[in-house]
Amino acid sequence: MTLYIDPPSWPGHGRMWSHLVSDVSYDELHTFAEGLGVSRRAFERDHYDLPSHRYADAVTAGAVEVSSREVVRLLYAAGLRRPKRRAQGRIS
């Protein structure tokens, strides 16, 4: 089981965030996150958002440190990428 995490460089809600991903399956990702005690609410489409204070916990548990660009590449290569949907037009 190999999971990947990018550096906590994404701002939001007064914190910096990392993305935790699997290059195998969502089941693998959910199992790893559950082992860290991360709520399923932190799962967003194809990754878990982890606050910066949990970064070291994920790495200690076995997540491999990669760049943000590599996280996206791994998701696409595994067929696991689920991008945000774009708005289908605006209502006036």
PAMIDREN-599452 format. One record per residue: residue in one letter; x, y negated, z negated of N, C-alpha, C in turn. Coordinates in steps of 0.1 Angstrom, whole numbers, plus 5000, padded with zeros to 4 digits. Each point is the difference from the previous one (the first is absolute). Example, Ala and Ser with C-alpha at 12.3 -4.5 7.8 and 13.67 -1.06 7.14 Angstrom:
2
a513250574922499149885000500949885000 s499649895007500949895000499249894992 
***
This chain:
92
m500950125000499149885000500949885000 t499949925011500749875000499049895002 l500149904991499249885001500949885002 y499549895005500949895003499449874994 i500849914996499649874994500949895006 d499349895003500849885004500249914988 p500949915002500349904989498849924996 p499849964987498949924996500249855006 s499549985012500249875006498749955006 w498950054996498749965005499249934989 p499849875001499349924989498550035000 g499549994988498550014999499650014985 h499049924997499550004986501049974990 g500949915003501149964991501150104998 r500150105008501050104999500650035014 m501150084999500650055012499750155001 w499850055012499550135002500850085010 s500050134998500750105009498950095006 h500450075011499150095006500550144999 l499350094995500350144998499350085011 v500850085008499450085011500650145000 s499250085007500550145003500250015016 d500950085004500150035014499450145004 v499350064990499450135002498550004999 s499449954989498650004999499549904989 y498749975001499549924989499950084987 d499750135001500050084988501350004993 e501150015007501349994993500149864993 l499649905007500149864995499249994987 h498750055001499149994988500650084988 t500550115003500650094989501249934993 f500949945008501149924995499549894992 a499149925005499549884993499350044987 e499350115000499350054988501050034990 g501150075004501150034991500749884993 l499949895007500549874995499049934991 g498850055000498949944992499449885008 v500249995013499549895008498550035004 s499249904997498550025003499850015015 r499050085004499650015014499649875006 r499649914991499649865005501149935007 a501350044997501249945006500250055014 f499250105004500250055014499349915010 e500749965010499449915010500350065014 r499050065006500150065014501050115001 d501349974999501050105003501249994990 h499949924989501149984991499449964986 y500950024990499649944987500849874998 d499449904994500649884996500550024986 l501349984998500650024987500649864996 p499649954988500749884995501450024997 s500849895001501450014999500550074987 h499249994989500550064988499850165000 r499450055011499950155001500950055011 y500849915006500950055011501050104995 a500749974989501050094995499450134995 d498750004995499450134997499850095012 a499649945011499850085013501350055005 v501149924999501350055005500550114990 t499949984987500450104991499250145002 a498849995004499250115003500350075013 g500849935008500550075013499749925013 a499349894999499749925012501349955006 v500250005013501249965007499849855003 e501049924997499949865003500349975015 v499149935006500249975015499549865002 s500349945011499549875004498550005003 s499449885000498649995003499850045015 r500949975008499950045014500050155001 e500850074992500150145001498750074994 v499449944991498750054995499050015011 v499949895008499150005011500450105011 r501250015003500550105010499750144995 l500250034987499750134995498550045001 l499249904997498550025001499650035014 y500549925010499650025014500550135005 a501350044997500650125004499250124995 a499549994988499250114994498550005004 g499649905008498649995003499149964989 l500649944990499249964988499749864999 r500449925009499849854999498649975003 r499449924991498649955001500049854999 p500249935011500149854999498749944996 k500049884995498849924997499349985013 r498750004999499249975012499949855001 r500049965012499849855003498549975000 a499849884997498649955000499450015014 q498850045002499450025012499249885005 g500649894998499349875004499549934988 r499749885001499649924989498549965002 i499350004990498649965000499949854997 s499449935009499949864998498849964992 
***
